[in-house]
Amino acid sequence: MGHTDPTQVITIRLELPASVPLSEQEAREILVLKLVEEGYLSQSEGARLLGISRAELIERMTQAKMAVARYTPEDLARETETLHWLQQQRAMSNRVLYPSPSQSSQKQQLMTPSLRFPLRAGGTEPVCGSPREAEGTYGGGQL
C-alpha cells in the first residue's frame, strides 16, 4: 500500500472584478501552478490536483513563463563543474576515436563505436588489455 500524506482542505472565496475573465478552474490552475513554482507543492502533486500529467503541468508552467526548476548558486556551480568534466571526457574520447594524422603513422589503433574497445589495424583482433580480452572472449568465442 502506498503512503499518503495528510491533506488539508482550504476554501477560498475570491471576488474578482468582471474585467478579469477567469473561470473558477482557471483561477485554481493558476494557484496550483504558482504553488508548484514556489516549492509548496511538487510537480507530481500539482499535476494530481489538476488531474493532468506531470508533462502537461510542466508545459503549462512554461506557457505561463513560470520557473520549472529552481537552482541555488551551489546547484548551478555543481552542474557547471559536471558539464566541464563531461566535456573533457568527450574531448579525450574523441582523441581515441579520431586519431590525428601524426598518430595514424604510428602503429594504428582504431576505436569502433559499436565495439567500444581498441582494435589492431585491420580490425579483427583486440589490442592487449581491452575489456573483451580481459574477459577472455571476443566475437562470441574464446581468445
C-alpha positions in Angstrom: 0.0 0.0 0.0 1.2 3.5 -0.8 1.8 6.1 1.8 -0.4 9.1 1.5 0.5 12.4 3.1 -2.2 14.1 5.3 -4.1 16.7 3.4 -6.0 19.8 4.3 -8.9 21.4 2.6 -8.8 25.2 2.2 -11.8 27.0 0.9 -11.0 30.4 -0.6 -13.7 32.8 -1.7 -12.3 35.4 -4.0 -14.4 38.1 -5.7 -12.7 39.2 -8.9 -13.7 42.3 -10.9 -15.7 41.4 -14.0 -12.8 42.7 -16.1 -10.8 39.6 -15.0 -12.2 36.9 -17.3 -11.2 33.8 -15.3 -13.3 30.8 -14.6 -13.0 29.1 -11.2 -11.0 26.2 -12.8 -8.6 28.7 -14.4 -8.0 30.5 -11.1 -7.5 27.2 -9.4 -4.9 26.2 -12.1 -3.0 29.5 -11.6 -2.9 29.0 -7.9 -1.7 25.4 -8.2 1.0 26.3 -10.7 2.2 29.2 -8.5 2.3 26.8 -5.5 4.4 24.4 -7.6 6.7 27.2 -8.8 7.2 28.5 -5.2 8.0 24.9 -4.0 5.0 24.4 -1.8 3.9 21.5 -4.0 5.9 19.1 -6.1 5.2 18.9 -9.8 3.6 15.5 -9.2 1.3 16.8 -6.5 0.3 19.8 -8.7 -0.4 17.6 -11.6 -2.5 15.3 -9.5 -4.5 18.2 -8.1 -5.2 19.5 -11.6 -5.9 16.0 -13.0 -3.2 16.2 -15.6 0.2 14.6 -16.3 3.4 16.0 -15.0 4.5 16.7 -18.5 1.3 18.7 -19.1 1.9 20.6 -15.9 5.5 21.5 -17.0 4.1 22.6 -20.4 1.5 24.8 -18.7 4.2 26.3 -16.4 6.4 27.0 -19.4 3.5 28.7 -21.3 2.9 30.8 -18.2 6.6 31.7 -18.2 7.0 30.2 -14.7 10.2 28.6 -13.4 10.0 24.9 -13.9 13.2 24.2 -11.9 14.9 26.1 -9.1 18.7 26.1 -8.8 20.6 27.5 -5.9 24.0 29.0 -6.7 25.6 25.9 -5.3 23.4 23.7 -7.6 24.5 25.8 -10.6 28.2 25.6 -9.6 27.9 21.8 -9.3 26.1 21.4 -12.6 28.7 23.6 -14.3 31.5 21.6 -12.9 29.8 18.3 -14.1 29.3 19.8 -17.5 33.0 20.8 -17.8 34.0 17.3 -16.7 31.8 15.7 -19.3 33.2 18.0 -22.0 36.7 16.9 -21.0 35.7 13.2 -21.1 34.2 13.7 -24.6 37.3 15.5 -25.8 39.5 12.7 -24.6 37.2 10.1 -26.1 37.3 11.9 -29.5 41.1 11.8 -29.4 41.0 8.0 -29.2 38.2 7.6 -31.7 39.7 10.0 -34.3 43.5 10.0 -34.1 45.4 12.9 -35.6 47.3 12.2 -38.9 50.6 12.1 -37.0 49.2 9.4 -34.7 47.9 7.3 -37.7 51.5 6.9 -39.0 52.4 5.1 -35.7 51.0 1.6 -35.1 47.4 2.3 -35.9 44.7 1.5 -33.4 41.0 2.1 -34.1 38.2 2.5 -31.7 34.9 1.3 -33.2 31.7 2.9 -31.8 29.9 -0.5 -31.9 32.6 -2.4 -30.0 33.9 0.4 -27.7 37.4 -1.0 -27.4 40.6 -0.6 -29.5 41.3 -3.0 -32.4 44.6 -3.5 -34.2 44.9 -2.2 -37.7 42.7 -4.5 -39.8 40.0 -4.5 -37.1 39.9 -8.2 -36.4 41.6 -8.7 -33.0 41.6 -6.7 -29.9 44.6 -4.8 -28.6 46.2 -6.2 -25.4 44.4 -5.0 -22.4 41.0 -4.4 -24.0 37.9 -5.2 -21.8 37.0 -8.2 -24.0 40.5 -9.6 -23.9 40.4 -9.4 -20.1 37.1 -11.3 -20.1 38.7 -13.9 -22.4 36.0 -13.6 -25.1 35.9 -11.9 -28.5 33.2 -12.1 -31.1 31.3 -14.8 -29.2 34.3 -17.2 -29.0 37.3 -17.6 -26.8 40.5 -15.8 -27.4 
